[in-house]
C-alpha cells in the first residue's frame, strides 16, 4: 500500500478592516494589500476603495503551509514576521496604458503566539508609513492608520510533548562601545557584523548573525527605552523595523551578568557609552530550540561555560552586472578584517529559575588557540564561512541567515568529502579534522596567514572595546522550586506544632490565684499607708493610740475612694472571685430564687473572708521567716547564668538553666534555639536537631530555624532535607547573606560547582547591596564618607563582628578614646582585657550585633582554649564576664551605655539612638546569686 505523504498545516492570515486610511489623491483612495512571508509573496487583495471616514473592508485572506519536514519551519515562524504592504492605486491619466501605484505603508504580523500554543489570535496593527507617503505627515487630531488582522491555524503547531520540552532563545545585540579609533564613519562603507552559533537540530549548529551595524560618533548616550528591531533587511517602512512590544530598557551596571559590572568599571562605561565611538545594532534574533537542541544547549553550557561571540567587518562590495557569481573565495576571505571575539559566560542560564542574562563583555582578538582553550570551539563562523557571507554582502543584496548546513561543513569540504568518500581514501570527517588542525597549528599551511597573530583584532583590546548583549529564554533551563512546594516539603518533614489546649484550672488553682491577688492588694495598701503616714509612724514608733489609728484608717479609705484605687482593687479581685465560683462551687447557671442567691452569697462571703485571713497570715509569716528574700530570676538572667556555666565548662548546670527556661516558656522560639546551640556545643547533635525542629514547628517562616535545621541535616548526612531547608530560607528571605552562603557551602559539599557559584554570587551581590545601603544611610545621617579601605575591612567582619578564617578569629573591641583594638584570638582578648580596662574606666565588652546569639559564638570559641592555659584564663574570663555594661537592645542600636548598674526604665530614651521604646538589659554581678 502506498504511503500517504504528511500534509503540512496551513496558517491563514486575514486582514479584515483598515482604519484611518488616506491617500495622495483625495480621502477615498483605491488601495491594495500585499502579504509577504519569508521573501515570498503570499497574495494580493482585491482593489478596495477607502470610505470618506478612512475605513476599508478588505476581508483579504492569504496563507502558507507550515511543514516541519522542509520548507517553512518553526524557526522561520520564530524570527520572521508577515509583512502587509498597503499600496494606493493611482487613477489613470490620459493616454496612460498602465496603472501607477504608490506604497503607503507596512504593517508587521508577529507569528510568535503560534509557537506559544495558540491556534488563533486577533490584533490591531499600526500601519507604518514609508518615506514620501502621505501618511508620513499625520494631520493634527487624526489617529494613526491601522489594520485589523486575524491569524488562524486548524490545530496547534506543537504537540504537548514538543511544547513542554522545547524552548525559544532570544538574543539581543545592543551595541559595541569604545571601538578602535581607526573606525571612520566617513571612510569606505563597511558592514559591521556579530555572530554566534547555537544548537538547532540535535548536534547541528545554527548561526545567529547581526549585520549592518551603524557606526556612530560619541557625544550622547543611547536613549532608553528604545525599540528592538527585526534582523531583516529591505523593510520598506522605517517604523516596521521595530518589533512590537519589545524594548531595550537598560539597567544598573551592578545588576548585569557580564564582565564590566564592578564599581570600578562605572566611570569607564559611563565615558564609553557617552563620549566614545560605538557601533549600534539594537537587533533581536530568535531561534526555536526543539527538545534535542535544548538538551544539547544545556550540556554544552555545562561543558564549555564560555560562549564565543565573534565580531568583524566586511567592506560593502559594488559588483558589476554579470559578475555577481565570479568573486574569488581567496579574495573574499582576505576582506575579513578586525576579527574579534567576546567570551560570554552562559553558566547563569543553568541557575535555577534564570531565564535571562544581560551584560557587557570585553572584545579580544580572535586567536584559534585562545578560543579553543576557553570555549572548546574549533570553528570560526566568519572565517570558515566568510566567502558565503560576502556573497550576500553586495550593495542592494538581500541579507539572509546562512543555511544550517553551512555551519557543519563548507561547500568545498562537502564536495571534497563526497569525492574522496567514493574513492575510499578520505572521509568527510577526516577532511574537517585536517582543516581544523591546519587552523590551530603553530606552523601555518602554505598560502595561509599565521593565526597566532591578529594585529587588527589587538586594537579592540587596546581601545577597551566591549559589546552589550542580552540572551533570554522563554523557559528556564533548570526550573526553580516554587515557594509553595518548599513550604509543603518542610511541613511534611516537620509538621506545625498544634495550638495549646485550653487548660481548665481546678478549685485549688482558683483559691491560689485568689490568695495571690489578696497579697498584691495588701502590699499596695501598705505602700499607700506608708506614703501617707510613714513619717508619723517613724517619729512616734510603736506609741500610736487607737484614735490615731482610726483616724488614719478613715483618711486612707477616703484617699483610696477619691483616687479610684479602691475601685481598681475590686476589679482586680473580680476575676479571681469568678474563678472560685465556677471552679469550687461549680456555679455556671443563674439562680432560681432570691433566697437561693442570698444563701450562696453568704456562704461565699464567709469563705472569701476566711481565705483572705489565710493569705494575710502567709504574708506575715513570709516577712518574719524570710529574712533573706529570694531574688526572682528572669528568662534573660537564666540565659546569662547558663552562659557563665558554659564558660566554666560546667555543662550540667548550664543544661539545668536552659531547661528551666523551656519549662517556663515552652512556646518561646528563642529558648529552643539557645538550647539547641548549647547541645551543638556539647556535641549532642540528635538533641540539637530536636530543638531546632521544635523551634521551626513554632514558626515555619523563621529563617534562622530553617538554616539551623539545614546545618543539622548536613551533619546527620540528610542532604536532600538540607537542600530543602536552605532553599526555603533563601525563598523566604532573598536578601539574607548567611542563607545564600550556607546554600553555596552545601552545593560545594555536593560538588555542584554551577549552583555553588550561583549561591556565592547572590550572597556577594546582597552583601554589596547592604554595604551600599548602609553607606548611603550613614552619609545621610552624618554627611561623612569613610575611607574605602576601612569600609572593605568592615565588610569582612562577620555577623557577630568576627572575621571568619580557618586559623584566626578576629574580634573588634572598643578601646580608649574610641580607638579600635583587634585581637587575633580570644586568648589575646583575655590577656589584654585588664590592660584596656586600666587605661579606660569603661568596662570591656565584645561588640555583638545580635545580643541573642553573641554568647553562643563565644561559648564555642571558649571551648577551644588549650588545657594548659585554661585555669589562668578562666579566672580572667570570670572578671571579664562580671563587669556591668548596660546596653541598648533596640534592633537599630548596638551601642553600649556604660552607666550605673541598675535596671534602666524602659520609657527612658537611649542616649545614643534616641529611641524611646528601647529595652535595656543589665548584666548584673550575678556571681553572688549563684
C-alpha positions in Angstrom: 0.0 0.0 0.0 1.4 3.4 -1.0 2.2 5.6 2.0 0.5 9.0 2.0 2.9 11.8 2.4 2.5 14.0 5.5 0.4 17.1 4.9 1.6 20.4 6.3 -0.5 22.7 8.5 -1.9 25.8 6.8 -1.5 29.2 8.5 -4.1 31.7 7.4 -3.6 35.5 7.8 -6.8 37.5 7.3 -6.9 41.3 7.0 -10.5 42.3 7.8 -10.5 46.1 8.1 -8.4 49.2 7.7 -8.9 52.3 9.8 -7.9 56.0 9.3 -6.5 55.4 5.9 -5.9 58.2 3.4 -4.1 58.6 0.1 -2.3 61.2 -2.0 -5.3 61.8 -4.3 -8.1 62.6 -2.0 -9.6 60.9 1.1 -11.1 58.0 -0.9 -8.2 56.3 -2.4 -8.2 52.8 -4.0 -5.9 50.5 -2.1 -4.4 47.0 -2.4 -2.7 44.9 0.3 0.1 42.5 -0.5 1.1 39.8 2.0 4.7 38.6 2.1 6.5 36.0 4.3 10.0 34.6 4.1 10.6 36.7 1.0 7.7 35.1 -0.8 4.6 36.9 -1.9 1.5 35.1 -0.4 -1.0 37.1 -2.4 -2.7 40.4 -3.2 -6.1 41.6 -2.2 -8.7 43.0 -4.5 -8.8 46.7 -5.1 -10.7 48.3 -2.2 -12.0 51.9 -2.1 -11.5 53.6 1.3 -14.6 55.3 2.6 -14.6 59.0 3.5 -14.2 58.2 7.2 -11.0 56.4 6.4 -12.2 52.8 6.8 -11.9 50.0 4.3 -13.4 46.5 4.3 -10.7 44.1 2.9 -11.6 40.6 4.1 -8.4 39.5 2.4 -7.1 36.1 3.3 -3.6 34.7 2.5 -2.0 31.5 3.7 1.2 29.5 3.7 1.9 25.9 4.5 4.0 25.0 7.6 5.9 21.8 7.2 8.4 20.6 9.8 10.0 18.2 7.2 11.0 21.1 4.9 10.1 24.5 3.6 8.8 26.8 6.3 9.9 25.6 9.7 9.2 26.6 13.3 12.4 28.6 13.3 11.1 30.6 10.4 8.0 31.4 12.4 10.1 32.4 15.4 12.2 35.1 13.7 10.4 36.1 10.5 7.2 38.2 10.5 4.5 38.5 7.9 4.7 41.9 6.1 1.4 43.6 4.9 2.2 46.3 2.4 -0.7 48.8 1.6 -0.4 50.3 -1.8 -2.5 53.1 -3.3 -3.6 52.6 -6.9 -3.5 56.0 -8.6 -6.1 56.9 -11.1 -5.1 56.7 -14.8 -4.3 59.8 -16.6 -4.9 60.5 -20.3 -3.0 58.2 -22.7 -1.7 56.2 -19.8 -1.6 52.5 -20.5 -0.5 51.0 -17.1 -1.7 51.9 -13.6 0.7 53.7 -11.3 0.9 52.8 -7.7 2.2 54.4 -4.5 3.2 52.5 -1.4 1.6 53.9 1.6 2.9 51.8 4.5 3.7 48.5 6.0 2.3 46.5 8.9 4.1 43.6 10.7 2.5 40.5 12.0 4.5 38.7 14.6 3.7 34.9 14.5 5.3 34.1 17.9 1.9 33.3 19.6 1.6 30.3 17.3 4.8 28.9 18.9 3.3 29.5 22.3 0.4 27.1 21.7 -2.3 29.4 20.4 -4.3 28.4 17.4 -5.8 31.8 16.6 -5.3 35.4 17.7 -6.6 38.8 16.6 -4.6 42.0 16.8 -4.7 45.6 15.7 -1.5 46.5 13.9 -0.2 50.1 13.2 0.4 50.9 9.6 3.9 52.4 9.4 4.3 54.9 6.6 7.1 54.7 4.1 9.3 57.6 3.2 7.4 60.1 1.0 4.0 58.6 1.9 1.0 60.9 2.6 0.7 59.0 5.9 4.2 60.2 6.9 2.9 63.7 8.0 0.0 63.0 10.3 -2.7 65.6 10.4 -3.5 67.2 13.8 -6.2 65.2 15.6 -6.0 62.3 13.2 -5.3 58.8 14.6 -2.5 56.6 13.2 -3.6 54.2 10.4 -4.1 50.6 11.5 -5.1 47.2 10.2 -7.2 44.6 11.9 -5.7 41.2 11.4 -6.7 37.6 12.4 -4.3 34.6 12.3 -5.7 31.1 12.3 -4.4 27.6 12.2 -6.6 24.5 12.4 -4.6 22.7 15.1 -1.6 23.6 17.3 1.7 23.6 15.6 3.4 21.9 18.5 2.3 18.8 20.3 2.1 18.7 24.1 5.4 16.9 24.4 7.1 19.3 22.0 5.7 22.4 23.8 6.8 21.0 27.2 10.4 20.2 26.0 11.1 22.9 23.5 12.3 26.5 24.2 12.7 29.8 22.4 16.0 31.6 22.5 16.1 35.4 22.0 19.5 37.1 21.5 19.6 40.9 21.5 22.7 42.7 20.4 22.6 46.3 21.6 25.9 47.9 20.7 29.7 47.7 20.7 31.2 50.6 22.7 34.7 52.1 22.7 35.5 50.8 19.2 39.0 51.4 17.8 39.8 54.9 16.6 40.6 53.6 13.1 36.9 53.0 12.6 35.9 56.1 10.5 32.2 56.8 9.7 33.4 58.9 6.7 35.6 56.2 5.2 34.5 53.4 2.8 31.2 51.8 3.8 31.6 48.8 6.0 29.2 46.0 7.1 29.8 45.5 10.8 28.7 42.0 11.8 28.4 40.0 15.0 27.6 36.3 15.1 27.3 33.3 17.3 26.2 29.7 17.0 23.5 27.8 18.9 22.4 24.1 18.7 19.4 23.8 16.3 18.6 20.2 15.5 20.3 17.7 17.7 24.1 18.2 17.3 23.9 20.7 14.4 24.6 24.4 15.0 22.6 27.3 13.7 24.3 30.7 13.1 22.7 33.8 14.5 24.0 36.8 12.6 23.6 40.5 13.3 24.5 42.6 10.2 24.6 46.2 9.1 25.7 47.8 12.4 25.7 51.6 12.4 29.0 53.3 13.3 28.3 56.4 15.4 30.5 59.2 16.8 30.4 59.9 20.5 28.6 62.8 22.1 25.4 61.4 23.5 24.1 58.3 25.3 21.8 55.9 23.5 18.2 56.6 24.7 16.4 54.0 26.8 13.9 52.6 26.4 14.3 52.1 22.7 12.7 49.5 20.4 14.3 46.3 19.4 14.5 45.7 15.6 14.0 42.8 13.3 17.2 41.3 11.9 15.8 41.5 8.4 16.9 43.8 5.5 14.9 45.6 2.9 12.0 46.6 5.0 10.3 49.5 3.3 8.8 51.4 6.2 11.3 52.6 8.9 8.8 52.0 11.7 8.2 48.4 10.5 11.8 47.6 11.6 10.6 47.7 15.3 9.5 44.5 17.0 6.1 45.1 18.6 6.2 45.5 22.4 10.0 44.7 22.6 12.3 47.4 24.1 15.8 47.7 25.3 15.4 49.1 28.9 19.0 49.0 30.2 19.5 48.8 33.9 22.1 49.4 36.6 25.6 48.1 35.9 25.7 46.2 39.2 22.7 44.0 38.2 24.3 42.8 35.0 25.9 39.4 34.5 28.8 40.5 32.3 32.4 41.4 32.9 32.1 45.1 33.5 29.7 45.2 36.3 32.0 46.2 39.2 32.0 49.7 40.8 35.5 50.4 39.4 34.1 49.9 35.8 31.3 52.5 36.2 33.4 55.6 35.2 34.9 53.8 32.1 31.5 52.6 30.9 29.8 55.9 31.5 32.5 57.6 29.4 32.5 54.9 26.7 28.7 55.0 26.3 28.5 58.8 26.1 31.7 60.1 24.6 33.5 57.4 22.5 32.6 55.8 19.2 30.2 53.0 19.1 28.5 50.6 16.7 24.8 50.2 17.2 22.6 47.3 16.1 19.6 47.1 18.5 18.6 43.8 16.8 16.8 40.8 18.4 17.1 37.4 16.7 15.0 34.5 17.8 15.8 30.8 17.5 13.4 27.9 18.1 15.1 25.1 20.1 13.5 21.6 19.9 13.9 19.3 22.9 17.1 17.7 21.5 18.6 21.2 20.9 17.6 22.3 24.4 19.4 19.3 25.8 22.5 19.9 23.7 22.5 23.6 24.6 22.3 22.8 28.3 25.1 20.2 28.0 27.4 22.5 26.0 27.0 25.3 28.6 27.9 22.9 31.4 31.0 21.6 29.4 32.3 24.8 27.9 30.9 27.5 30.2 32.1 30.4 27.9 30.4 31.0 24.5 32.3 32.7 21.7 30.6 35.7 20.1 32.6 36.9 17.0 32.7 40.4 15.7 34.2 41.6 12.3 33.6 43.9 9.5 33.4 43.4 5.7 33.6 46.2 3.1 30.4 46.7 1.1 31.1 45.5 -2.4 29.8 47.1 -5.6 29.7 44.2 -8.1 29.3 45.0 -11.9 26.4 43.4 -13.7 27.1 39.9 -14.9 29.9 39.3 -12.4 28.0 38.6 -9.3 28.9 34.9 -9.2 32.6 35.4 -10.1 34.0 36.5 -6.8 37.1 34.6 -5.9 37.0 32.9 -2.5 40.5 33.9 -1.5 39.8 37.5 -2.4 36.7 37.4 -0.2 38.5 35.9 2.8 41.2 38.5 2.6 38.5 41.1 3.1 37.8 39.7 6.6 39.2 42.4 9.0 39.1 43.3 12.6 38.2 39.8 13.7 37.5 39.8 17.4 35.7 37.6 19.9 33.8 38.1 23.2 33.6 35.3 25.7 30.1 35.2 27.2 29.7 33.3 30.4 26.5 31.3 29.9 26.6 29.5 33.2 24.0 31.7 34.8 21.4 30.2 32.4 21.9 26.9 34.4 21.0 28.6 37.7 17.5 27.5 38.9 14.8 29.8 37.5 17.2 32.1 35.5 15.8 32.9 32.0 17.8 36.0 31.1 21.4 37.3 31.2 22.5 40.7 30.1 25.9 42.3 30.4 28.9 43.9 28.8 31.7 41.7 27.6 35.2 42.6 26.5 36.2 42.0 22.9 39.6 40.2 22.4 41.5 39.4 19.2 40.4 36.2 17.6 43.2 33.6 18.1 42.4 29.9 17.5 44.4 28.6 20.3 42.9 31.0 22.9 39.4 30.4 21.6 39.8 26.7 21.8 41.3 26.8 25.3 38.4 28.9 26.6 35.4 27.6 24.6 36.5 24.2 23.2 35.3 25.5 19.8 37.4 24.9 16.7 35.1 26.5 14.2 35.0 30.2 13.3 31.7 31.5 12.0 33.2 34.3 9.9 36.5 32.9 8.8 35.3 29.4 7.8 32.1 30.6 6.0 33.3 34.1 5.2 33.0 33.8 1.4 29.4 32.9 1.7 28.7 35.9 3.9 30.4 38.2 1.4 28.4 36.8 -1.4 25.4 38.3 0.4 27.3 41.5 1.2 26.9 43.2 -2.1 25.2 46.6 -2.2 21.5 46.0 -2.6 21.7 42.3 -1.9 19.1 40.7 0.4 20.8 39.6 3.6 19.6 36.3 4.9 20.9 33.9 7.6 23.2 31.1 6.5 21.7 27.7 5.7 22.1 25.4 8.7 24.3 23.0 6.7 27.0 25.7 6.3 27.8 25.6 9.9 28.6 21.9 9.9 30.6 22.0 6.6 31.5 24.3 3.8 30.6 23.5 0.2 34.2 22.9 -0.8 34.6 20.5 2.1 31.3 18.8 1.2 32.5 18.3 -2.4 35.9 17.0 -1.4 34.3 14.8 1.2 32.0 13.2 -1.4 34.7 12.7 -3.9 37.1 11.1 -1.5 34.4 9.1 0.1 33.7 7.4 -3.2 37.4 6.7 -3.8 37.7 5.2 -0.4 40.6 7.4 0.6 39.4 10.1 2.9 36.1 10.7 4.5 34.3 14.0 5.1 35.1 14.0 8.8 38.8 13.5 8.1 38.8 16.5 5.8 37.3 18.6 8.6 39.8 17.3 11.1 42.7 18.1 8.9 41.3 21.5 8.2 40.9 22.2 11.9 44.5 21.0 12.6 45.9 23.3 10.0 44.0 26.2 11.5 45.0 25.6 15.1 48.6 24.5 14.5 51.5 26.9 15.1 53.0 26.4 11.6 50.6 27.8 9.1 49.8 25.9 5.9 51.2 27.2 2.7 49.3 30.2 1.5 47.6 30.6 4.9 48.3 33.6 7.2 49.6 32.8 10.7 46.7 32.6 13.1 48.7 33.3 16.3 48.9 37.0 15.4 45.9 39.3 14.9 47.1 42.9 14.8 43.8 44.3 13.8 42.0 42.4 16.5 44.5 43.7 19.0 43.1 47.1 18.5 39.9 46.0 20.3 42.0 45.2 23.3 43.9 48.5 23.2 40.7 50.5 22.8 38.8 48.6 25.6 36.0 47.6 23.2 33.1 45.7 24.7 29.7 44.6 23.4 26.4 44.7 25.3 24.4 41.5 24.8 21.2 40.0 26.1 20.3 36.4 26.0 16.8 35.4 27.1 15.0 32.0 27.1 11.2 31.6 27.1 11.6 28.9 29.9 14.4 28.4 32.4 16.7 25.5 31.5 16.7 24.5 35.2 13.3 25.1 36.8 13.2 26.6 40.2 11.2 25.1 43.0 8.2 27.2 43.9 7.9 28.6 47.5 4.7 26.8 47.9 6.4 23.5 47.1 9.2 24.1 49.5 6.8 25.1 52.3 4.9 21.9 51.7 8.0 19.8 51.8 9.0 21.4 55.1 5.6 20.7 56.6 5.9 17.1 55.6 9.2 16.8 57.4 8.3 19.0 60.4 4.5 19.3 61.0 3.5 22.5 62.6 3.0 22.4 66.4 -0.7 22.1 67.3 -2.1 25.1 69.3 -2.0 24.7 73.1 -5.2 23.2 74.5 -7.1 25.5 76.9 -6.4 24.2 80.4 -9.2 24.5 83.0 -7.8 25.2 86.4 -9.1 23.3 89.4 -10.5 24.6 92.7 -7.1 24.7 94.3 -5.7 26.8 91.5 -8.6 29.2 91.8 -8.0 29.6 95.5 -4.3 30.1 95.0 -5.0 32.8 92.5 -7.3 34.5 95.0 -4.5 34.4 97.6 -2.1 36.0 95.1 -4.5 38.8 94.4 -5.1 39.4 98.1 -1.3 39.6 98.7 -0.8 42.0 95.9 -3.6 44.3 97.0 -2.5 44.2 100.7 1.0 45.2 99.6 -0.4 48.0 97.5 -2.5 49.2 100.5 0.6 49.1 102.8 2.6 51.1 100.3 -0.2 53.7 100.2 -0.3 53.8 104.0 3.5 54.2 104.2 3.3 57.0 101.7 0.7 58.9 103.8 1.8 58.2 107.4 5.3 56.8 107.1 6.9 59.9 108.7 4.4 60.0 111.6 5.0 56.3 112.4 8.8 56.8 112.3 8.6 59.7 114.8 6.2 58.0 117.3 7.5 54.5 116.9 5.1 52.0 118.5 3.3 54.6 120.6 0.2 55.0 118.4 -3.1 55.1 120.1 -6.3 53.6 118.8 -7.9 57.0 118.0 -4.9 57.9 115.8 -5.2 54.6 114.0 -8.9 55.0 113.5 -8.3 58.5 112.1 -5.5 57.2 109.8 -7.9 54.4 108.6 -10.6 56.9 107.7 -8.1 59.1 105.8 -6.7 56.0 104.0 -10.3 54.9 103.0 -11.0 58.4 101.8 -7.8 58.6 99.7 -8.4 55.2 98.2 -12.0 56.1 97.2 -11.1 59.5 95.9 -8.2 58.3 93.8 -10.1 55.4 92.3 -7.7 52.8 93.7 -10.5 51.2 95.8 -12.5 50.5 92.6 -9.4 49.2 90.9 -8.7 46.8 93.7 -12.3 45.5 93.4 -11.9 45.0 89.7 -8.6 43.2 90.3 -10.3 40.7 92.7 -13.4 40.2 90.5 -11.7 37.7 88.1 -10.3 35.6 91.0 -13.7 35.5 92.7 -15.5 34.4 89.5 -13.0 31.6 89.1 -13.7 30.4 92.7 -17.5 30.5 91.9 -17.0 28.4 88.8 -14.3 26.0 89.9 -15.0 25.5 93.6 -18.8 25.9 93.8 -19.4 24.8 90.2 -22.0 27.5 89.7 -22.3 28.4 86.0 -26.1 29.0 85.7 -28.4 31.6 87.1 -30.1 31.2 90.5 -33.8 30.1 90.6 -34.9 32.3 93.5 -33.7 35.3 95.5 -33.4 33.2 98.7 -31.0 30.8 96.9 -28.9 33.8 95.8 -28.7 35.2 99.3 -27.7 31.9 100.8 -25.0 31.4 98.2 -23.7 35.0 98.7 -23.5 34.5 102.5 -21.6 31.2 102.1 -19.3 32.7 99.5 -18.6 35.8 101.7 -17.6 33.6 104.7 -15.3 31.6 102.5 -13.6 34.6 100.9 -13.1 36.3 104.3 -11.5 33.1 105.7 -9.2 32.8 102.7 -8.3 36.4 103.0 -7.1 35.9 106.6 -5.1 32.9 105.4 -3.4 34.9 102.7 -2.7 37.8 105.1 -1.2 35.4 107.7 1.0 33.9 104.9 2.3 37.4 104.2 3.2 38.0 107.9 4.9 34.6 108.1 6.9 35.4 104.9 8.0 38.7 106.5 9.1 37.1 109.7 10.7 33.9 108.4 12.1 35.2 105.1 14.9 37.3 106.4 16.8 36.7 103.2 14.4 37.2 100.2 14.9 35.0 97.2 15.7 37.1 94.1 13.3 36.1 91.3 15.2 35.3 88.1 14.0 36.3 84.7 14.5 34.4 81.5 17.3 36.7 80.4 19.1 36.2 83.8 18.8 32.4 83.3 20.4 32.8 79.9 23.3 34.6 81.5 23.6 32.1 84.2 23.8 29.3 81.6 26.4 31.3 79.6 28.7 31.6 82.6 28.3 27.9 83.3 29.3 27.2 79.7 32.4 29.3 80.1 33.3 27.5 83.3 32.6 24.2 81.4 30.0 23.3 84.0 27.7 21.9 81.3 25.3 20.1 83.6 24.5 23.4 85.4 24.1 25.1 82.1 21.7 22.4 80.9 19.6 23.0 84.0 19.3 26.7 83.3 18.4 26.1 79.7 15.8 23.5 80.6 14.3 25.8 83.2 13.8 28.5 80.5 12.0 25.9 78.4 9.7 24.8 81.2 8.7 28.4 81.9 8.1 29.4 78.3 7.8 26.3 76.1 6.3 28.4 73.2 9.3 30.8 73.1 11.2 30.1 69.9 14.5 31.7 71.0 14.7 29.4 74.1 14.7 26.3 71.8 17.3 27.9 69.6 19.6 28.7 72.6 19.2 25.2 74.0 19.9 23.7 70.5 23.1 25.8 70.2 24.2 24.5 73.6 23.5 20.9 72.5 25.7 21.6 69.5 28.4 22.8 71.8 28.4 19.6 73.8 28.2 17.6 70.5 24.7 16.2 71.2 23.5 16.5 67.6 20.4 14.5 68.0 19.0 16.7 70.8 20.1 19.8 68.9 18.2 18.7 65.8 15.1 18.1 68.0 15.4 21.6 69.5 15.8 23.3 66.1 12.9 21.4 64.6 10.7 22.3 67.6 11.6 25.9 67.0 10.7 25.6 63.3 7.4 23.9 64.2 6.5 27.1 66.2 7.2 29.3 63.2 7.7 27.7 59.8 8.8 31.1 58.3 11.7 31.6 60.8 14.8 31.9 58.7 17.3 31.1 61.4 15.4 27.9 62.4 15.4 26.8 58.8 19.2 27.4 58.4 20.0 25.6 61.7 17.8 22.6 60.6 19.7 22.6 57.4 23.1 22.6 59.1 22.0 19.7 61.4 20.7 17.8 58.3 24.1 18.1 56.7 25.8 16.9 59.9 23.4 14.0 60.0 24.0 13.4 56.3 20.4 14.0 55.3 21.5 16.0 52.2 18.1 16.1 50.5 16.4 17.6 53.5 19.3 20.1 53.9 18.7 21.4 50.4 15.0 21.9 51.1 15.7 23.8 54.3 18.4 26.1 52.7 16.3 26.7 49.6 13.2 27.6 51.6 15.3 30.0 53.7 16.5 31.8 50.5 12.9 32.0 49.2 11.6 33.4 52.5 14.4 35.9 52.8 16.1 36.5 49.5 18.4 39.3 50.9 19.8 37.1 53.7 23.6 36.8 53.0 24.0 33.9 55.5 21.3 31.9 53.8 22.9 32.1 50.4 26.3 31.4 51.8 25.2 28.3 53.6 23.4 27.1 50.4 26.7 27.7 48.5 28.6 25.7 51.1 26.1 22.9 50.8 26.5 22.8 47.0 30.2 22.8 47.5 29.9 19.7 49.6 27.8 18.1 46.8 30.4 19.1 44.2 27.8 21.1 42.3 30.1 23.9 41.0 27.5 25.7 39.0 24.9 26.1 41.7 27.7 26.8 44.2 28.8 29.8 42.0 25.2 30.9 41.8 24.7 30.9 45.6 28.0 32.6 46.4 27.4 35.2 43.6 24.0 36.0 45.1 25.5 36.3 48.6 28.1 38.7 47.3 25.5 40.7 45.5 23.3 41.0 48.5 26.3 41.9 50.7 27.3 44.7 48.4 23.8 46.0 48.3 23.6 46.0 52.1 27.0 47.8 52.3 25.9 50.4 49.8 22.6 51.0 51.6 24.5 51.3 54.9 26.9 53.7 53.3 24.1 55.8 51.9 22.3 55.8 55.3 25.4 56.9 57.1 26.0 59.7 54.6 22.5 60.9 55.1 22.8 60.9 58.9 26.4 62.2 59.3 27.3 63.6 55.9 30.7 61.9 56.0 32.2 59.1 53.9 34.5 56.6 55.5 37.8 55.6 53.8 37.4 52.9 51.2 39.9 50.5 52.8 38.2 50.9 56.1 34.8 50.0 54.5 36.3 46.9 52.9 37.7 45.9 56.3 34.3 46.4 57.9 32.7 44.3 55.1 35.0 41.3 56.0 33.5 41.3 59.5 31.0 38.5 60.1 27.6 38.7 61.6 29.0 38.9 65.2 31.8 41.3 64.4 34.3 38.4 63.7 36.3 37.7 60.6 35.9 34.1 59.6 39.2 32.3 58.8 40.5 28.8 59.0 43.1 29.6 61.7 42.4 33.0 63.1 39.4 34.5 64.8 39.4 38.3 64.9 37.3 40.3 67.4 36.7 44.0 67.3 36.9 45.7 70.7 36.3 49.3 71.8 39.4 50.7 73.4 40.3 54.1 75.0 39.4 57.3 73.2 37.2 55.4 70.7 40.1 53.5 69.3 39.7 50.0 67.9 41.7 47.2 69.1 41.8 43.9 67.1 42.8 40.6 68.7 43.7 37.6 66.6 42.3 35.1 69.1 40.2 35.0 72.3 43.5 34.4 74.2 44.7 37.9 73.4 41.3 39.3 74.4 41.6 37.7 77.8 45.3 38.6 78.3 44.8 42.3 77.2 41.4 43.0 78.8 43.0 44.2 82.2 45.3 46.5 80.2 42.4 48.1 78.3 40.3 48.4 81.5 43.2 50.1 83.3 43.5 52.7 80.5 39.8 53.3 80.3 37.3 53.2 83.1 34.7 51.9 80.7 34.1 48.1 81.0 35.1 45.9 78.1 32.5 44.0 76.1 32.5 42.2 72.8 30.6 44.0 70.1 27.8 41.6 69.3 25.5 42.9 66.6 22.9 40.4 67.8 22.9 40.1 71.6 20.7 37.0 71.5 23.3 34.9 69.6 26.5 36.5 70.6 27.2 34.3 73.7 26.7 31.2 71.6 29.6 32.0 69.3 31.8 33.0 72.3 31.0 29.8 74.2 32.1 27.8 71.2 35.3 29.7 70.9 36.0 29.5 74.7 35.7 25.7 74.5 38.7 25.6 72.2 41.1 27.1 74.8 44.0 24.9 75.4 44.1 22.9 78.7 47.4 24.4 79.8 46.1 27.9 79.9 42.6 27.1 81.0 43.0 27.7 84.7 44.6 31.1 84.3 42.3 32.3 81.6 39.1 31.2 83.2 39.8 33.5 86.2 40.3 36.3 83.7 37.2 35.3 81.9 35.2 35.5 85.1 36.5 39.0 85.7 35.6 39.9 82.1 32.1 38.5 82.4 31.3 40.0 85.8 31.5 43.6 84.5 28.4 45.7 84.5 27.7 47.0 81.0 24.3 48.4 80.4 23.5 48.4 76.7 20.6 49.3 74.4 18.8 46.3 73.0 16.9 48.2 70.3 17.4 46.4 66.9 18.7 49.6 65.3 21.1 50.4 68.1 24.0 48.2 69.2 25.9 50.9 71.2 26.9 50.3 74.8 25.8 52.7 77.5 28.2 52.3 80.3 26.2 53.8 83.2 25.2 52.7 86.7 24.4 49.1 87.3 20.7 49.3 87.8 17.9 48.3 85.5 17.0 51.3 83.5 13.5 52.4 82.9 12.1 51.2 79.6 10.4 54.5 78.9 13.8 56.4 79.2 15.3 57.5 75.9 18.5 55.9 74.7 21.4 58.4 74.9 22.8 57.2 71.5 19.9 56.2 69.2 17.2 58.4 70.9 14.7 55.6 70.7 12.1 56.0 73.5 10.9 52.4 73.1 14.3 50.8 73.7 14.5 47.9 76.0 17.6 47.8 78.2 19.2 44.9 79.9 21.8 45.0 82.6 24.4 42.3 83.1 24.5 42.3 87.0 27.1 41.0 89.2 25.4 37.7 89.5 28.2 35.5 90.8 26.9 36.1 94.3 23.4 34.9 93.1 24.9 31.6 92.0 
